[in-house]
């Protein structure tokens, strides 16, 4: 299944080994899903910072790193295993989330806010 990944809030100043980031997963069918990717060190840091017994987030996916290659590999595994609709939330279709753009016009690993600002 063909898919593309965008970063709704951008991909700036990311610590690939200790961080988290929101992603949109855009399928060729036009469906768009959302997830937040976390590294284990980031989760451990937040548990310690808030002195919490637990940590959870909706649409959470834990990854080795936040590098583009690892992100793509993780999403591909989830799609191949047919867990996308369980691991992520469907947030609509391309025409709603990225008005005026089609699947082919959306660059893979793009900053979502830049796409919307530059369309037209």
C-alpha positions as CSV (number, residue, x, y, z in Angstrom):
1,X,0.0,0.0,0.0
2,X,1.4,3.4,-1.0
3,X,1.6,6.0,1.7
4,X,3.2,9.3,2.6
5,X,4.1,10.8,5.9
6,X,3.9,14.5,6.8
7,X,4.7,16.3,10.0
8,X,1.8,18.7,10.9
9,X,3.9,20.9,13.2
10,X,7.2,20.5,11.2
11,X,10.3,18.5,11.7
12,X,12.6,21.1,13.1
13,X,15.2,20.6,15.9
14,X,14.2,17.0,16.6
15,X,16.3,14.9,18.9
16,X,16.1,11.7,17.0
17,X,17.0,9.5,20.0
18,X,15.0,11.3,22.7
19,X,11.9,13.0,21.4
20,X,8.4,12.8,20.1
21,X,6.6,14.0,17.0
22,X,3.1,14.1,15.5
23,X,2.7,12.5,12.0
24,X,0.0,12.3,9.4
25,X,-0.1,9.1,7.5
26,X,-1.6,9.7,4.1
27,X,-2.8,6.7,2.1
28,X,-3.1,6.6,-1.7
29,X,-6.8,5.9,-1.1
30,X,-7.1,9.4,0.3
31,X,-7.5,8.5,3.9
32,X,-5.4,10.4,6.5
33,X,-4.4,9.0,9.9
34,X,-2.7,10.6,12.9
35,X,-0.2,9.3,15.4
36,X,2.4,10.5,17.8
37,X,5.8,8.8,17.7
38,X,7.8,8.5,20.9
39,X,11.3,7.2,21.7
40,X,11.7,5.2,24.9
41,X,14.2,7.7,26.4
42,X,11.6,10.4,25.9
43,X,8.9,8.5,27.7
44,X,11.3,7.7,30.5
45,X,12.2,11.4,30.8
46,X,8.6,12.4,31.0
47,X,7.8,9.8,33.6
48,X,10.7,11.1,35.8
49,X,9.9,14.8,35.1
50,X,6.3,14.5,36.2
51,X,7.1,11.8,38.9
52,X,4.4,9.7,37.4
53,X,3.7,6.0,37.8
54,X,2.7,5.7,34.2
55,X,2.6,7.4,30.8
56,X,0.1,7.0,28.0
57,X,-1.0,8.9,24.9
58,X,-3.7,8.2,22.3
59,X,-2.3,7.1,19.0
60,X,1.1,6.4,20.5
61,X,3.7,4.5,18.6
62,X,7.1,3.8,20.1
63,X,10.1,3.9,17.7
64,X,13.8,3.3,17.9
65,X,14.5,6.8,16.7
66,X,12.8,9.7,15.0
67,X,15.0,9.5,11.9
68,X,13.1,9.5,8.6
69,X,14.2,6.0,7.7
70,X,13.0,4.6,11.1
71,X,9.7,6.4,10.9
72,X,9.0,5.1,7.4
73,X,10.0,1.6,8.5
74,X,7.8,1.7,11.6
75,X,4.7,2.9,9.6
76,X,5.3,0.3,6.9
77,X,5.4,-2.5,9.5
78,X,2.1,-1.3,11.0
79,X,0.5,-1.1,7.6
80,X,1.9,-4.5,6.6
81,X,0.6,-6.1,9.8
82,X,-2.8,-4.5,9.2
83,X,-2.8,-2.5,12.4
84,X,-3.0,1.0,11.1
85,X,-6.6,1.5,12.1
86,X,-5.9,0.2,15.6
87,X,-2.6,2.1,16.2
88,X,-3.8,5.4,14.7
89,X,-6.9,7.5,14.4
90,X,-8.5,8.2,11.1
91,X,-8.9,12.0,10.8
92,X,-10.5,12.4,7.4
93,X,-9.5,12.5,3.8
94,X,-6.8,14.4,1.9
95,X,-9.3,16.9,0.5
96,X,-10.3,17.9,4.1
97,X,-6.8,17.9,5.7
98,X,-4.8,19.2,2.7
99,X,-7.3,21.2,0.6
100,X,-6.3,21.7,-3.0
101,X,-3.7,18.9,-2.9
102,X,-3.9,15.3,-4.1
103,X,-1.8,12.3,-3.0
104,X,0.7,12.8,-5.9
105,X,1.2,16.5,-5.0
106,X,2.1,15.8,-1.3
107,X,5.8,15.3,-0.9
108,X,6.8,12.4,1.4
109,X,8.2,13.5,4.8
110,X,7.0,17.1,4.2
111,X,6.2,19.7,6.9
112,X,2.4,19.8,6.8
113,X,2.0,23.4,7.8
114,X,4.3,24.5,5.0
115,X,2.3,22.5,2.5
116,X,-0.9,24.3,3.5
117,X,0.8,27.7,3.5
118,X,2.3,27.2,0.0
119,X,-0.7,25.7,-1.8
120,X,-2.4,27.7,-4.4
